[in-house]
Amino acid sequence: MPIIGSIFIVLAIADVIRRRRLTWGFLFLFNSMAVYWMETVGDWGQMLIYSPTFTEHHLLDWLPLKTPNDPLFMPFAYAVYWGVHALLVLWLSQWLSSRLGWSMLKSMLVLAIPVNYVWDFIVEGLATAMGWWTYDPGIGPVLEWESGGRITLLWTIGLMCTWPNLIAYWAGKPPIRGLNHLERFVGLERFTKPKVPAKQPVTVGAPSAAAKPVRLSKMQEYDDYLNYEVTIPRWRFELMRLGAWFVGFQVSFFLFLLVPLVVLRWLTGADSPYVP
């Protein structure tokens, strides 16, 4: 998992360097990793424990509530898990919209539960069956494999039908021509203006020689695809985009995932022999 996650991250960074713009892939991967610090607290809430055989990190030992073991691979797993889920649900929603004439929002609402359950069972089903982590004892109905690993069937897999799909919808399906919901939430349209289509030169008679195609740089290709122009220094605008994504990811993850996980365990007084 760290190797796969590292490859995705390196490719995303390389694409940013080539285009000199913060791409959808980089922003989604970076911010998926950035919410990782809340994972160990959420794991306490859902009584998830990782195998102690994994190499651990201790960067989050300062948190008052956390699961006992924090595997080193989890930040990379976050980048892969949330990123792949977003692409799956966005691509499938676009396909469904084109077939049935639905809006993107309606398609995502229909697909949110089935896509989340299938994707989570592929990942967590394999992980719990292999003993990489388990829910012990878990809240609500659970499925226990022959290996002894457990996966929850309603809580928390049902809860995860909200945030991953919501953040994917806010981010929009790549490639994005305009500002997405996260960027509009903070008013970044104030620093843009609609792009005026370039006029094609008018020629009389047959051209004397075939015009040579102009080879655009990756940055020019990226900018040409957008339907807006930036009215402030571009580096500043890109940093503001990064900030908009960061705030959106952090606040929504905290409200839609972390708070329910911690509050339910606190309200029910549920206890685990392994997660104190």
Residue pairs with C-beta under 8 A, 6 or more apart in sequence:
1 73
1 76
1 77
1 80
2 72
2 73
2 76
4 76
4 80
5 73
5 75
5 76
5 77
5 78
5 79
5 80
6 76
8 25
8 29
8 79
8 80
8 83
9 29
9 33
9 76
9 79
11 25
12 23
12 25
12 26
12 29
12 30
13 26
15 23
15 25
15 26
16 22
16 23
16 26
18 218
18 219
19 218
19 219
19 221
19 222
20 218
20 219
21 219
21 222
21 223
21 234
21 238
22 238
22 241
22 242
23 174
23 222
24 171
24 172
24 174
24 175
24 176
25 83
25 174
27 171
27 241
27 242
27 245
28 82
28 83
28 86
28 171
28 245
29 79
29 83
30 242
30 245
31 245
31 246
31 248
31 249
32 78
32 79
32 81
32 82
32 83
32 249
33 75
33 76
33 78
33 79
34 246
34 249
34 250
35 78
35 249
35 250
35 253
36 74
36 75
36 78
37 60
37 63
38 253
38 254
38 257
38 258
39 74
39 78
40 60
40 63
40 66
40 67
40 70
41 63
41 65
41 66
41 258
41 261
41 262
42 156
42 257
42 258
42 261
42 262
43 49
43 50
43 66
43 67
43 275
44 65
44 66
44 67
44 262
44 265
44 275
45 65
45 258
45 260
45 261
45 262
45 263
45 264
45 265
46 135
46 138
46 139
46 152
46 155
46 156
46 261
46 265
47 135
47 136
47 137
47 138
47 139
47 265
47 270
47 272
47 274
47 275
48 67
48 133
48 134
48 135
48 275
49 67
49 68
49 69
49 133
49 134
49 135
49 136
49 272
49 274
49 275
50 67
50 69
50 70
50 71
50 74
50 132
50 133
51 69
51 71
51 131
51 132
51 133
52 68
52 69
54 69
54 71
54 72
54 73
54 132
55 71
55 72
55 73
56 69
56 70
56 71
56 72
57 70
57 71
57 72
58 70
59 70
60 66
60 70
65 262
67 275
68 274
68 275
68 276
81 123
82 164
82 167
84 119
85 115
85 116
85 119
85 164
85 168
86 164
86 167
86 168
86 171
87 174
88 115
88 119
89 108
89 111
89 112
89 115
89 116
89 164
89 165
89 168
90 108
90 168
90 169
90 172
90 173
90 174
91 173
92 107
92 111
92 115
93 104
93 107
93 108
93 111
93 173
94 104
94 107
94 173
96 102
96 107
96 110
96 111
97 103
97 104
97 106
97 107
100 107
102 110
104 169
104 173
105 169
108 165
108 168
108 169
111 165
112 161
112 162
112 165
113 161
115 165
116 157
116 160
116 161
116 164
116 165
117 157
117 161
120 157
120 160
121 151
121 157
124 151
124 157
125 151
127 133
127 149
128 134
128 135
128 145
128 149
128 150
128 151
129 145
129 147
129 149
130 147
130 149
131 147
131 148
131 149
133 149
134 148
134 149
134 150
134 151
135 142
135 150
135 151
135 152
136 150
136 272
136 273
136 274
136 275
137 150
137 272
137 273
138 150
138 152
138 155
139 152
139 155
139 156
139 264
139 265
139 268
139 270
140 152
140 153
140 154
140 155
141 152
141 153
141 154
142 150
142 151
142 152
142 153
143 150
143 151
143 153
144 150
145 151
151 157
155 264
156 261
159 257
159 260
159 261
160 257
162 256
162 257
163 252
163 253
163 256
163 257
166 252
166 256
167 248
167 249
167 252
167 253
169 181
170 180
170 181
170 182
170 185
170 248
170 252
171 180
171 181
171 182
171 245
172 180
172 181
175 225
177 225
177 226
177 227
178 226
178 227
178 228
179 188
179 189
179 192
179 228
182 244
182 245
182 248
183 189
183 241
183 244
183 245
185 244
185 248
186 240
186 243
186 244
186 247
188 237
188 240
188 241
188 244
189 228
191 230
191 231
191 232
191 237
191 240
192 228
192 229
192 230
192 231
193 228
193 229
193 231
194 227
194 228
194 229
195 226
195 227
195 228
195 229
216 224
230 237
264 270
